Amino acid sequence: MPEPTAPRTGGDAAPRPTMLLLDGHSLAYRAFYALPDTLRTQTGQLTNAVYGFTSMLIKLLADRRPASVVVAFDKGRDVSRTTAFPEYKANRATPPDEFRPQVDLIKQVLEALRIPVCEVPGVEADDVLATLAVRAIDEGFHAYIVTGDRDAMQLVDEHLTVLYTLRGISEVAEMTPKAVEARYGVPPGSYVDVAALRGDKSDNLPGVPGVGDKTAAKLVVQFGDVDGILAHLDEISGKKVPAMLAEHGEQVRANKRIMRLRRDIEVDADPADLRMTGIDAAAVRELFGSLEFRALYDRFVEEVLGEQEEAEAASFERTPSRLEAGDLAVWLEGVGSPVAIVPTVTARPPHTALEAVAVAAPDRDPASARVAELDPADLDALAGLLADPTRAVVTHDAKLLDHAVHGRGWVVSNVTVDTELAAYLLNPEQRSFDLERLALQHLQRTITPEEGDGAGDQLALDVSPDEGWEERAIRAEATLELATFLGTELDERGQRDLHDRIELPLAPVLARMERTGVALDLHVLDDIRGRLAARVVEREREVHDHAGRPFNVGSGQQLQQVLFDELELPKTRRIKTGYTTDANALQNLLGLHPIIEAIMEWRELSKLLTTYVDALPPLVDAATGRIHTTLSQTIAATGRLSSSQPNLQNIPVRREEGREIRRAFVPGEGFDQLLVADYSQIELRIMAHLSQDEGLLEAFQSHEDVHATTAAKVFDLPLDAVDGALRDRAKAVNYGLAYGLTPFGLGQQLGIPPDEAAEIVTAYFERFPKVRSFLDAAVVAATNDGYTTTMFGRRRYLPDLRSDNRNRRQMAERMALNAPIQGTAADVIKLAMIELGRALDTSGLRTQLLLQVHDEVVLEVPDDERDAAETLVRDTLSSVCELAVPLEVDTAFGVTWFDAQKH
């Protein structure tokens, strides 16, 4: 990366390095009022100011690439100005309570980015910035002051530009000397005279009545400055303006003294030293994660961290080569171990084809080849390597490699490290695990070659194999080095077994499921579409009847007008476009007018129609007649799998209309039934195992209804005296505790007073004391370690456990309660899928695994294998790991997914 510079100033003068000077309070305050108060973390912490400030900072760092940067904040009242004019800023309201904590968060962001912060007691940030800017210019910088305060215009010159915030902070005006003069009618040196005449309401500095920017500028141009104007009042045309100037002359002189920024503040900092001294990437990741700034973190990585690392990164040193017919077999002959293999493919499953392959090894320069250019000996050598269990292969995305070779009839038996999965296990909160990102992050290496054939080509599913051969080879080299680095990290953190036993063996299971797909009955969807569309129209008519007129129910603004202006319902939380009509807001209005229920019903039905019924048919593969979802192991930090294109884990189950959609999922050709196997109360069983509470263990070991048994213990009743209401209360406590449920939350959930809910919680812990001990110990351990751990070594990092912010800390504590339980459940499900895949392979059955959704798996089964398949599935799932309580599995068959459910 070239040295960051400002534009040349003319002639052959060398460009000046850039220095950014940010007015912290000004930008934070503008962001607070510019962005909606819906920007909150799950704990309720408002983050609009810190989000807006950080977003702007990332853009500035990416666009300006400063050599030096500093953020100044006000610290205490301005001593000199309030002494000269006690009313100075006396009209300012006290900052809202939710603003002040965000300034501290902004400073945490700056600390993680290693950006210097400058504060001088009793001095405003403007004066600090003015002083530093003058010093910076003297030392050869071009200074950029970023602020929403117009007083900075007086500083502008050829080496100092003000980036003045517009429209909140999303846009800035670049105020050069010409721009200042065009906007205010005077050069920057005279701006303070114009401002003194005009006054500044925000600072409680009264101006001359009847004198605005234009009149003030004319007067300054004609008479030079404030003193010149006041000395020539008799030469000013008209009567009103001269009279007002005479009356307010002393105030104008006071304004000018107050508005003039000081350039001589004692600041113990040198501009050349105010540099970003190396971003603390781990701290940024943790902080952004706790603030729930995932999209912003991705921007930061791409626009700032990536550029910084790329600028400092070296290239891979070995010389890549392009292989032709016969070369790959020679390259592989006697090659050392491990061998990195990176495929290039075309199309999504089930049509994925291997188009090119790249290889690297410790004793070979990396190489790549088009598959079409290889001869049979090359292909046999590659297939033999992949199938040889005594040879070690490393790759990036083992599932993709499985897809790539499957079409050629090959098998992969020896992948020892998947760099994508390893990176995910080491940092599950990270959003991107692409190879380029990981090479920069862990190796400080760039993959794109500086020169040569194919330099700079982007590899994607639709890129021609003729292009990018050199980059493909370098990707294999990167994979080889990453496998060593990340493998060592896995060993040091005790997570190698998690990688080797669960994540890596799961990849081929998922690959097979993606290729298999699930059959869809389009006639059923057509029938559902007709009925749903009629219901949508019916509900829309009902909404219109309640409103007294037709309107677009899907328009937020029109809905606001109907609800709050015409029907005069209580106004909800204010947002940028008026008042929110989101689901939570409507829920709070439920019961106040029948239109609310009708609107909520219309929305839910419309979502079912557009998100599922209309969206699924186009995704059916024409060749297979099935939907082929993509299953990912690296999305959810909890360890759960995720599904996309389409998301089949999110098919609705709560509403009857949503459950109906499952009728469209059917066995494919050659199969007769769907088999659904569901772990019964798995998270509660895991909590019993981890806590070793005798009462909870006994409740499960009795094989009776665990919630009824729990209720009997909590309420000290015989089991046969427990009615449905008491069972529901025990169930709510059983499941709620692992999610940090409070007595207040339990009361809301059950519709009972908080004190009654508190008594239930107290009674529960008295009967199950080791559950309380386990939950308390989980939070303490996570606080000490910085992360939680599942039974199988999966970690969830929770930096907010040490946060000074109470809400964020409590949220992290709730996550610390649940992560070991939910994460262990995710691990058990994954183990079950691996063992089920192996059992089906060795059984000789045609039954095949289709889907995994939450705690259940879905298979398709021929009628003649029904009993054998059910036995195999139940036995496999119930024995994948040993717990102190039985792992019970519920099974159900049906000719559709809907029919194979417990209703």
Helices and strands as residue ranges (DSSP letters): E 18-23, H 24-34, H 48-64, E 68-72, H 79-84, H 100-112, E 117-118, H 125-138, E 142-147, G 150-155, E 160-166, E 171-175, H 177-184, G 188-190, H 191-198, G 201-203, H 213-223, H 226-231, G 233-235, H 240-259, G 271-273, H 281-290, H 294-300, I 301-305, H 306-312, E 314-315, E 321-322, H 327-332, E 339-346, E 353-361, E 364-370, G 371-373, H 376-387, E 393-395, H 398-406, E 415-418, H 419-426, H 435-438, I 439-443, E 445-446, H 469-492, H 496-498, I 499-503, H 504-516, E 518-520, H 522-547, H 556-560, I 561-566, E 574-575, E 578-579, H 583-589, H 594-607, I 608-613, G 617-619, E 626-627, E 630-632, E 642-644, G 648-650, H 656-660, G 661-664, E 665-666, E 673-679, H 682-691, H 694-701, H 706-714, G 719-721, H 724-737, H 743-750, H 754-767, H 769-785, E 787-789, E 795-797, G 799-802, H 806-843, E 848-853, E 856-861, G 863-865, H 866-878, E 889-894
